[in-house]
């Protein structure tokens, strides 16, 4: 399926590209906007960006595989990210991660069958002082325990 | 104690409150002076970079060429991805306008007409907060073309946020520039240095968020005032992020040279359950760890920490109590550097993988005493043999942790285990997920 930016996103993209002397510098922002709209970076997204910013598909592929936050496959509606790096680990990050994993029955970078949740074990999110943490899409939940995780998952299910 | 970067003023993040508290006065003052005067003032203040290297900010600015035949750029590094470091987000949230004002002054000093603030992609919330602050500053005429009128100067600077997308290495200044250019975040070989050959081959300066936020007060109150705060060789306050096994983790702004034990026991409320401290990493996860019995009298500034056998890094203090499994901690840290190695340099790409692999073996209880020497040997072969400092960042925790806590590691490999040769030499870099096909 062909990918086109929504009118609003196209405006945003044009504005961002104008911040740089070369179009190519807009690549990361173009990928972000596409991911917000499309959920992930499909081949069609890459083709659209390639055409607009005059960068090769190979260069775009290089960028999306280098940066972990660009989804190379569709993720769940709620993408859960649990940090297990050292500061979170010292305060129970793995317990949180394992709990979510067992509860949802999915592993790292997997999606539940209903496409509602996906899980990612992430590197440091800058929540060291408020560890442990879980991020749901763009939102951080910090200073959490297993009960909080239960509540968060429950409220997300209800939101759906 | 006076706080410079995160003062206790309610709602300071709102532009009106910031202005009511003397905001943008420093910029006004600065534009009345010459750029060289500003560089000189900051040089004399002794302000040193807060991103890890603790290099003189004024000196860095002075490396920028004086001629204007090429465009000049300022980049502000808010990639903040070092485990244990979480200070810049406080500035985005609580004092964004002082950062913006600092940028205006720094951009004027080096005559940069465009500034990019690079912020890690995970910080969606803080990017929005800073963008709001920027929009307000633009609307009031403090940034962009309108600032000429507002400040009565012929200098104008635009400030844009560049959003990262999850790569620790982009905190390295040359990788950061490649990332802004829309490329993979590969560090560049130096020389040439950014001041000669930076963004798109033009003169560029890269400063840390916290460093730049210190600039307006220096211009307002003068270099002498700043140079007298804390340790003379590393003056000012530092944002210390305390995490791990303490009662009150968080960011504490304190004069440089504050005792490490004072930060842990007084400010961060001591160790949970009054346990003993086994290990402290004083500057973010890449800095050499200290033993619990090495902490007495250690002051938190660049020189004192170097003398104590570590480094200030980003001031992220990770405290581990007596029950911590250091093998697990080191394996986790090594996993991180393996994951984040950009893959350009063989010693780092392969070495970080081996470090993790060996440590995981120790963690499972399958290690042998010779593995400890092997770890140090691998770490030593990474150090100094890579384009950027990620090599050292990966090697230091291993080398120093295994050396300083040798007894703990030996206890873990109590009996010799003969291993079949499981490891084959191959690239350990993983891009995990298969890619979607590109349809034509």
Interface residues (C-beta under 8 A of the other chain):
Chain A: X16 X19 X20 X21 X22 X24 X25 X26 X27 X28 X29 X31 X32 X40 X41 X42 X43 X44 X46 X47 X53 X55 X57 X59 X61 X62 X63 X65 X66 X67 X68 X69 X70 X72 X73 X84 X85 X86 X87 X89 X90 X91 X109 X122 X123 X124 X125 X126 X127 X128 X129 X130 X131 X135 X138 X139 X140
Chain B: X71 X80 X81 X82 X83 X84 X85 X86 X88 X89 X114 X116 X120 X121 X122 X123 X124 X125 X158 X160 X162 X163 X164 X165 X166 X167 X168 X179 X180 X181 X182 X183 X184 X185 X200 X241 X242 X243 X244 X245 X249 X250 X251 X281 X285 X316 X318 X320 X324 X328 X329 X332 X333 X336 X339 X340 X342 X431 X432 X433 X434 X435 X436 X437 X438 X439
